Amino acid sequence: MGVTTQGVSRRWFITKGIPGGLVAAYTVLNSLDDVFAEEVKVDTFVNNGPSELRYDLLWLPEGYTDTAKEQTKFKKDVDAIVAASEKRKFFKEYGNLINWHRIWVPSENGWKMPGGNGTAFNVEHKKTSVSVNEKQKLSDLSGKTKTDLPCVLINASNDVGYTRREVLITDLNVDLAIHELGHGIGGLDDEYTKTNFKGINVSIDEKNSPWMSIDGKVKGIKTCLAKDADEKPITGYFKGEEAECLMGGAQPGLDYGILCTNGMILGLRKKIGMIASALQENLISVKKSASVGIALETLASRTYTPTVKAWYASGTPEEMDALAAQLRAGKLDLDSFADKKYKSAAVSNQKNKATLTDKLPAGSYVMAVVVKDSNPAIYLDPEKVTVAQRVYRLDAA
């Protein structure tokens, strides 16, 4: 463990052949960042798979001083957040698609309100916002592993929580931490100013908000004027409010409501998609009257295996080239192929693997595959992020 004094790093190490075996090496440093860069170790304490196919949360300590006791406390505090998350329906269902990492970085001082007092990231609490003054350090450490959302955990209990797309900040209130993850993962809005209204639970149209389309399917969502951090209404901005929802207040025992759970799923799927692996959409040669054999691995949640449907059409090579280009340019869905020129393809599903098994006569074909998250909690998907597609050009000979 490095010890720093006035821009000098003292590192002790064991050597052979030197009386006493201890040597003190001094290196002049520009900042503490140099020490952290040498000592950084990423602890992936919940590993659910390769980062390219997972949502990655990185936790960093703020105000935990350089002692073994404080390092152990940081680990336990993050573990408590994980345990609290697993009590919520979204994480119970999609926790298998999330990796949790942490990096230990000690602070010179403990964190005290309003902050900015020599801690690892100099997090400062202002009247209506929380800021990270050591942004470059945060960026450098976040780059040590794939990070979809860097999360700074403040070693204090002052109800300090704040999230922007580039960072989540929370203190030791675990319910507040899960509330902030709603902002970070789901892009959900509630108490923020109008410049950040982009979530599924906000609208600028009172009478034609996104949640109006599920009226009758879902009860308990009412349209209210949105409010800022000071609880003042924001004219022209509306929120879909649920009677009991963690995003309405970080209260113990509350879960994300139906609308906000929907938003959490969309936020996750925006990052990791639906298809884990599949053949590239190039021209594929297959043997006539033999199984096509194209296989797709999908990203399933703990309960719901994605729905996979496929269709194909045949024609001249030139017609099929043009059709493939046309289909790839659009956003397909499960109802895209009502036209009689398309035939339903046979799909063999085994867990999260779908294989196209049709046996085709000699000729030129286009095969289109649509994969959809089958979770019935998805009522709204305006950008179709819970749907993925592959369009293949086949020649059977």
Residue pairs with C-beta under 8 A, 6 or more apart in sequence:
1 39
1 66
2 9
2 10
2 11
2 35
2 38
2 39
3 9
3 10
3 66
4 10
4 29
4 32
4 35
7 28
7 29
7 30
7 31
8 26
8 27
8 28
8 29
9 26
9 27
9 29
9 34
9 35
10 24
10 25
10 26
11 24
11 25
11 27
12 22
12 23
12 24
12 25
13 22
13 23
13 25
14 21
14 22
15 21
15 22
15 23
27 34
29 35
33 136
33 137
33 140
36 105
36 137
36 140
36 141
37 140
40 103
40 105
40 141
40 144
41 103
41 104
42 58
42 101
42 102
42 103
42 144
42 145
43 75
43 101
43 102
43 103
43 104
44 99
44 100
44 101
44 145
45 75
45 78
45 79
45 100
45 101
45 102
46 82
46 98
46 99
46 100
47 99
48 54
48 95
48 96
48 97
48 98
48 99
49 97
49 99
51 99
51 145
51 146
52 146
53 97
53 272
53 276
53 299
54 97
54 98
54 99
54 272
55 97
55 98
55 99
55 148
55 149
55 185
55 268
55 271
55 272
56 98
56 99
56 101
56 145
56 146
56 147
56 148
56 149
57 98
57 99
57 100
57 101
57 147
57 148
57 149
57 151
57 181
58 101
58 102
58 103
58 141
58 142
58 145
58 147
58 149
58 150
58 151
59 78
59 81
59 100
59 101
59 102
59 103
59 151
59 152
59 153
60 102
60 103
60 105
60 120
60 121
60 138
60 141
60 142
60 150
60 151
60 152
60 153
61 74
61 102
61 104
61 105
61 106
61 107
61 120
61 152
61 153
61 155
62 107
62 111
62 119
62 120
62 121
62 123
62 152
62 153
62 154
62 155
62 169
63 107
63 109
63 110
63 111
63 112
63 119
63 120
63 123
63 154
63 155
63 156
64 70
64 71
64 73
64 74
64 106
64 107
64 110
64 120
64 155
65 106
65 107
65 108
65 109
65 110
66 106
66 107
66 108
67 106
70 106
70 155
71 104
71 106
73 155
74 102
74 104
74 153
74 155
75 102
77 153
77 155
77 172
78 100
78 102
78 153
80 174
81 153
81 174
81 177
81 178
82 100
83 174
84 174
84 175
84 177
84 178
85 91
85 95
85 178
85 181
86 92
86 95
87 255
88 178
88 246
88 255
88 256
89 255
89 256
89 261
89 377
90 256
90 261
90 264
90 265
91 98
92 302
93 301
93 302
93 303
93 304
93 375
93 377
94 264
94 265
94 268
94 301
94 302
95 302
96 301
96 302
97 268
97 272
97 299
97 301
98 268
101 145
101 147
103 141
103 144
103 145
105 120
105 141
106 120
107 118
107 119
107 120
108 118
108 119
109 117
109 118
109 119
110 119
110 155
110 156
111 117
111 119
111 123
111 154
111 155
111 156
112 156
113 125
113 156
113 158
113 160
114 124
114 125
114 126
115 122
115 123
115 124
115 125
115 130
115 154
116 122
116 123
116 124
116 133
120 134
120 137
121 132
121 133
121 134
121 137
121 138
121 152
122 132
122 133
122 134
123 130
123 131
123 132
123 133
123 152
123 154
123 160
123 169
124 130
124 131
124 133
125 158
125 160
128 228
128 229
128 230
129 162
129 229
130 160
130 161
130 162
130 169
132 138
132 152
132 167
132 169
138 150
138 152
138 167
141 150
142 150
148 271
149 167
149 168
149 181
149 184
149 185
150 166
150 167
150 168
151 167
151 168
151 169
151 170
151 177
151 180
151 181
151 184
152 167
152 168
152 169
152 170
153 170
153 171
153 172
153 177
154 160
154 169
154 170
154 171
154 172
155 171
155 172
156 171
156 172
157 171
157 172
157 173
158 171
159 171
159 173
159 176
159 250
160 169
160 170
160 171
161 169
161 170
161 171
161 173
161 176
161 177
161 179
161 180
161 250
162 168
162 169
162 170
162 180
163 169
163 180
163 183
163 184
164 196
165 184
165 187
168 180
168 181
168 183
168 184
169 180
170 176
170 177
170 180
173 250
175 246
175 250
175 251
175 252
175 254
176 250
178 246
178 250
179 246
179 247
179 249
179 250
182 188
182 246
182 247
182 256
182 260
182 263
182 264
183 189
183 192
183 247
185 264
185 267
185 268
186 199
186 200
186 256
186 260
186 263
186 264
186 265
186 266
186 267
186 268
187 198
187 199
187 200
187 263
187 266
187 267
188 199
188 200
188 201
188 247
188 256
188 260
188 263
188 264
188 267
189 196
189 197
189 198
189 199
189 201
189 202
189 226
189 239
190 201
190 226
190 227
190 239
190 247
190 248
191 227
191 228
191 229
191 231
192 228
192 229
193 228
193 229
193 234
194 226
194 228
194 234
194 236
194 237
197 204
197 226
197 237
199 263
200 210
200 211
200 240
200 259
200 262
200 263
200 266
200 380
200 382
201 211
201 239
201 240
201 241
201 247
201 259
201 260
201 263
202 226
202 237
202 238
202 239
202 240
203 209
203 210
203 211
203 223
203 237
203 238
203 239
203 240
204 236
204 237
204 238
205 238
206 223
206 238
209 223
209 238
209 240
210 240
210 380
210 382
211 218
211 221
211 223
211 240
211 259
211 380
213 380
214 221
214 379
214 380
215 221
217 379
218 258
218 259
218 379
220 242
220 243
220 257
220 258
221 240
221 241
221 242
221 257
221 258
221 259
222 240
222 241
223 238
223 239
223 240
223 241
224 238
224 239
224 241
225 233
225 234
225 235
225 237
225 238
225 239
226 233
226 234
226 237
226 238
226 239
227 233
227 234
227 239
228 234
240 259
241 248
242 248
242 257
242 258
242 259
242 260
243 257
244 254
244 255
244 257
245 254
245 255
245 256
245 257
245 259
245 260
246 254
246 255
246 256
246 257
246 260
247 256
247 257
247 260
248 254
248 257
255 261
256 263
256 264
258 377
258 379
259 379
259 380
261 377
262 377
262 378
262 379
262 380
265 373
265 375
265 377
265 378
265 386
266 378
266 380
266 381
266 383
266 385
266 386
269 373
269 385
269 386
270 383
270 385
272 299
273 299
273 385
273 388
274 298
274 299
274 306
274 371
274 372
274 373
274 386
274 387
274 388
275 296
275 297
275 298
275 299
275 371
275 388
275 390
276 297
276 298
276 299
276 352
277 296
277 297
278 294
278 295
278 296
278 297
278 369
278 390
279 294
279 295
279 390
279 392
281 324
281 328
281 390
281 391
281 392
281 393
282 393
283 393
283 394
283 395
284 294
284 392
284 393
284 394
284 395
285 394
285 395
285 396
285 397
286 292
286 293
286 360
286 394
286 395
286 396
287 396
287 397
288 360
288 361
288 362
288 396
288 397
289 359
289 360
289 361
290 359
291 357
291 358
291 359
292 356
292 357
292 358
292 359
292 360
292 367
292 394
293 355
293 356
293 357
294 355
294 356
294 367
294 369
294 392
295 353
295 354
295 355
295 356
296 308
296 353
296 354
296 355
296 369
296 371
296 390
297 352
297 353
298 305
298 306
298 308
298 352
298 353
298 354
298 371
299 306
299 352
300 306
300 351
300 352
301 373
301 375
303 375
304 373
304 374
304 375
305 349
305 351
305 352
305 374
306 352
306 371
306 372
306 373
306 374
307 334
307 371
307 372
307 374
308 347
308 349
308 354
308 369
308 370
308 371
309 334
309 344
309 347
309 369
309 370
310 344
310 345
310 347
310 356
310 367
310 368
310 369
310 370
311 336
311 337
311 342
311 343
311 344
311 345
311 367
311 368
312 342
312 343
312 345
312 358
312 360
312 365
312 366
312 367
312 368
312 394
313 320
313 323
313 341
313 342
313 343
313 365
313 366
314 320
314 360
314 363
314 364
314 365
314 366
315 323
315 364
316 364
317 364
317 395
319 364
320 364
320 365
320 366
320 393
321 393
323 366
324 366
324 391
324 392
324 393
327 366
327 368
327 389
327 391
328 391
330 336
331 384
331 387
331 389
332 368
332 370
332 387
332 389
332 391
333 370
333 372
333 384
333 387
334 370
334 372
334 387
336 368
336 370
337 344
337 368
342 368
345 356
345 358
345 367
345 369
346 356
346 357
346 358
347 354
347 355
347 356
347 357
348 354
348 355
348 357
354 369
354 371
356 367
356 369
360 394
360 396
361 396
362 396
362 397
363 395
363 396
364 393
364 394
364 395
364 396
365 393
365 394
365 395
365 396
366 391
366 392
366 393
366 394
367 391
367 392
367 394
368 389
368 390
368 391
368 392
369 389
369 390
369 391
369 392
370 387
370 388
370 389
371 387
371 388
371 389
372 386
372 387
373 386
373 387
375 386
378 386
381 387
